[in-house]
Amino acid sequence: MTFQLDYFSLKGKTALVTGARTGIGQAISIGLAAAGAHVLLLGHRDNLQETQTKIEEIGGTYDTILIDLSKVDTIREKLKPIIEKHEIDILVNNAGVIYREPAVDFNEQEWMRVIDVNVNSIFVLSQEIGRGMVERGSGKIINIASLLSFQGGIFVPAYTASKHAVVGLTKALANEWAGKGVQVNAIAPGYIETNNTEAIRNDEQRNKSILERIPAGRWGEADDLAGAAVFLSSKASEYVNGHVLVVDGGWLGR
Amino acid sequence: MNNLFDLTGKVAVVTGGNRGLGKEMALGLASAGADVAVVARNVTEEVLEEIRNQGVKAIGINYDIRNVDGYGSLVDQVIDQMGKIDILVNNAGVQKRHPAAEFPKEDWDFVMDINANAVFYLCQTVGKHMLERGKGKIINIASLLSFQGGLTVPAYAASKGAVMQFTKSLANEWAGKGVNVNCIAPGYMATEMNTALIEDPTRSRQILERIPAQRWGNGRDMQGAAIFLASDASDYIHGYTLAIDGGWLGR
């Protein structure tokens, strides 16, 4: 049987995307919807109108779910009715926070918050939603990693630690679940024009030095990640497991 | 959305596209709409027919990929017949097994010539054409042995390591000029090249035990990756090696 282009189609699939309000999460939500998936938009306040409107504009469908992922202890309880109502085929763990402070002064509450949102919540979501995928023998989990899954960054030690952990968790889950039809992978975006990078884009010198190092010669756009997300969500990537797909304009090879 | 992966109107060159993974990728690109030029020592009419059955144009060019000096006219020949080259898949590869202590120089040179040198020079020759057009997608076939050392295949490991590295070098130069250069690293695939491994019960068991997906890979697994890296869906991916390995590298 030859490959069919509709292996990239997500018609009939349900995808849950965390951090769907803006940036990468919004672009991935729209990309998955455009490929035919019903998207569960997860945010923590009722302010996802922009993403909702954009999905409506392309004729996609969605539901909205409000959970504060920084309150890790409450996630399981809040997920219960959602898992009962929806058979989730695709989970995109995108929500993430960043906090900048030199390591010597780094605020401990902020450290905990970053680790909670960027790692601990991903483990809980993957465990609760992955359980059903393993039972059904199929599913796709995509974690959003970072260039700081490979590098150290500067003034963002919690973020770096959390994103290294995301990659480790991705491989650990893949090793257990790959043989059960559940693919767990990550996407590592490069420097993308989002809220999280606004501070460094506004710093003229940082902006210049970053741009000079990107072989593609431009910052990435959130839309640049949609193709990778659809690929990893689809039947076209069945033998990709525990992999970190880097979408960085060539940064890591420079 | 599938437009993002659509290759209609594109022209792809696939080396070693006559059999094995190369043939599978040629068929995959064709299924997404690309016209295909198969470059191999003996291109069979059956393969071309199979590709044409996808509703695209296909040509075969009988060529010994070791003839680096002829690449200019090879590329001209494709452009004469197909108009341009949008996608290059450097798939042709060979394997020689000997313990390192006895590895004959002629076999070392044979492997390096085909797996590394030919790939670089074909990238160079086709890359010039792509740079002139300000766009193009090059997919080199790396290997798990771009990351690991393998056993009794030092030339193969060296050649595949080289491919992954110069892919980054080319990307660093060409990414800003609209040309994407990336690799696919297939895992353990059930192909002719691995017949010896598959038929060795001990090695076969050891390998399977280590693949999280619990199966050998197949041609179709390569097709999705090849279409993705050949399409607009991967425009911001440069110098990258996409592993299609059922999780092997993470185990």
Contacts between the chains, C-beta under 8 A, distances in Angstrom:
chain1	res1	chain2	res2	distance
A	1	B	220	7.5
A	2	B	27	5.4
A	2	B	28	7.6
A	2	B	31	5.4
A	2	B	54	7.0
A	3	B	27	6.9
A	3	B	28	4.5
A	3	B	31	4.7
A	3	B	32	7.8
A	3	B	220	5.8
A	3	B	223	3.9
A	3	B	224	6.9
A	3	B	227	7.4
A	4	B	31	6.4
A	5	B	2	5.9
A	5	B	5	6.5
A	5	B	6	7.1
A	5	B	31	6.1
A	5	B	32	5.3
A	5	B	33	7.6
A	5	B	227	7.6
A	6	B	2	6.9
A	7	B	224	6.1
A	8	B	1	7.7
A	8	B	2	5.7
A	8	B	4	7.9
A	8	B	5	4.9
A	8	B	224	7.5
A	8	B	227	7.7
A	9	B	1	7.8
A	9	B	2	6.3
A	31	B	1	7.0
A	34	B	1	3.8
A	35	B	1	4.0
A	35	B	2	7.2
A	36	B	1	7.0
A	170	B	250	7.7
A	171	B	247	7.7
A	171	B	250	3.5
A	171	B	251	7.9
A	174	B	212	5.6
A	174	B	247	4.8
A	174	B	250	5.7
A	175	B	212	4.8
A	175	B	247	6.3
A	175	B	250	6.3
A	175	B	251	5.5
A	176	B	212	7.7
A	177	B	212	7.9
A	178	B	211	7.9
A	178	B	212	3.5
A	178	B	213	4.3
A	178	B	214	7.2
A	178	B	246	6.3
A	178	B	247	4.5
A	179	B	212	6.0
A	179	B	213	6.1
A	179	B	214	3.8
A	190	B	236	7.3
A	214	B	175	7.9
A	215	B	171	5.6
A	215	B	172	4.8
A	215	B	173	7.7
A	215	B	174	7.9
A	215	B	175	3.6
A	215	B	176	6.1
A	215	B	238	5.5
A	215	B	239	6.6
A	216	B	175	4.4
A	216	B	176	6.0
A	216	B	236	6.3
A	216	B	238	5.7
A	217	B	175	7.1
A	217	B	176	3.6
A	220	B	236	5.1
A	221	B	236	7.8
A	224	B	235	6.6
A	224	B	236	3.7
A	225	B	236	7.9
A	226	B	4	7.3
A	226	B	233	7.6
A	227	B	4	5.3
A	227	B	5	7.5
A	227	B	228	7.0
A	227	B	231	7.3
A	227	B	232	7.2
A	227	B	233	2.7
A	227	B	234	5.9
A	227	B	235	7.7
A	228	B	228	7.9
A	228	B	233	7.2
A	228	B	234	7.2
A	228	B	237	7.4
A	230	B	1	6.7
A	230	B	4	7.0
A	230	B	5	7.9
A	230	B	233	6.9
A	231	B	224	6.9
A	231	B	228	4.7
A	231	B	233	6.5
A	234	B	224	7.4
A	235	B	224	7.5
A	236	B	5	7.9
A	236	B	223	7.6
A	236	B	224	2.9
A	236	B	225	7.7
A	236	B	227	7.0
A	236	B	228	6.8
A	237	B	224	5.6
A	237	B	225	7.3
A	237	B	228	7.9
A	238	B	220	7.9
A	238	B	221	6.2
A	238	B	224	7.5
A	239	B	187	7.2
A	239	B	213	6.2
A	239	B	217	5.0
A	239	B	218	7.8
A	239	B	221	3.6
A	239	B	244	5.3
A	239	B	245	7.3
A	239	B	246	5.1
A	240	B	225	7.4
A	240	B	242	7.7
A	240	B	243	7.4
A	240	B	244	5.8
A	240	B	245	7.9
A	241	B	212	5.5
A	241	B	213	5.5
A	241	B	245	7.5
A	241	B	246	5.5
A	241	B	247	3.3
A	241	B	250	7.3
A	242	B	212	6.5
A	242	B	247	4.2
A	242	B	249	7.2
A	242	B	250	3.3
A	242	B	251	7.5
A	243	B	242	7.4
A	243	B	243	5.3
A	243	B	245	7.7
A	243	B	247	7.7
A	243	B	249	7.6
A	243	B	250	7.5
A	245	B	237	7.8
A	245	B	240	7.7
A	245	B	242	6.5
A	246	B	237	7.2
A	246	B	240	5.2
A	247	B	234	7.9
A	247	B	236	5.3
A	247	B	237	5.4
A	248	B	236	7.3
A	248	B	237	7.7
A	248	B	238	7.6
A	248	B	240	7.7
A	249	B	175	6.3
A	249	B	236	5.3
A	249	B	238	5.8
A	250	B	168	7.6
A	250	B	171	4.7
A	250	B	172	6.2
A	250	B	175	4.4
A	250	B	238	3.3
A	250	B	239	4.4
A	250	B	240	7.7
A	252	B	239	7.4
A	252	B	240	7.7
A	253	B	167	7.8
A	253	B	168	3.3
A	253	B	171	5.7
A	253	B	172	6.2
A	253	B	238	7.2
A	253	B	239	3.4
A	253	B	240	7.3
A	254	B	168	7.8
A	254	B	172	5.5
A	254	B	239	7.7
